[in-house]
């Protein structure tokens, strides 16, 4: 019963996809890929605009624990406005992807997505892993298993045990949890440019999680405060969110200055 409850809280997938990639009015590729343990996954690849000075960069998106990729189209518009390529996919059990989610399963899914981006022709140093919430736990593990260029943790917890004990203080979460996503223990092992983004109004994963992750990470690193609740970043201040991403890319990733009108 404990394991069932834990799994239901950590993974909240949906196969319902009311929104389509075509809504963005941009070219895209409907992607199907297979993991090392033979699970078929689904994703969308949006190429950068022609002539973009960041067309050599690929943003590999590891989304949060709820819904599926169709719920991230609003964020996708912001990411594409930076001039990068964007690949977002669903973990096993989410959206059109097969299987049932698990911690190791999501790690393997991320590795399969990374392999697909590499096969698309992107060098490892040009792959930026962006993990949102649960996805930050996946992205930090990917940075240990595969070669990437930089890492972005958006609204990410230090580990499942800590955030679970805060959300369910009456339960002995830290004693019995089996799903770890121990982001904070991995960060000292990662030596890549890192951006931590967090909101003080996050009611699910408190601001202190972002502060602790940032403190545990190696330089070079940047902290950028975003606004709104855990799922309300874009509604609160889309431009502030975009400016943070652009500032990070400009300082730690770009080969030459890129002038974007984001202010």
Secondary structure, 3 states (H helix, E strand, C coil): CHHHHHHHHHCEECCCCCCCHHHHCCCCEEEEEECCCCCEEEEEEECCCCCCCCCCCEEEEECCCEECHHHHHHHHHHHHHCCCEEEEECCCCCCCCCCCCCHHHHHHHHHHHHHHHHHCCCCHHHEEEEEECHHHHHHHHHHHHCCCCEEEEECCCCCHHHHHHHHCCCCCHHHHCCCCCCHHHHHCCCCCEEEEEEECCCCCCCHHHHHHHHHHCCCCEEEEEECCCCCCHHHHHHHHHHHHHHHHHHHHCCCCCCCCCCC
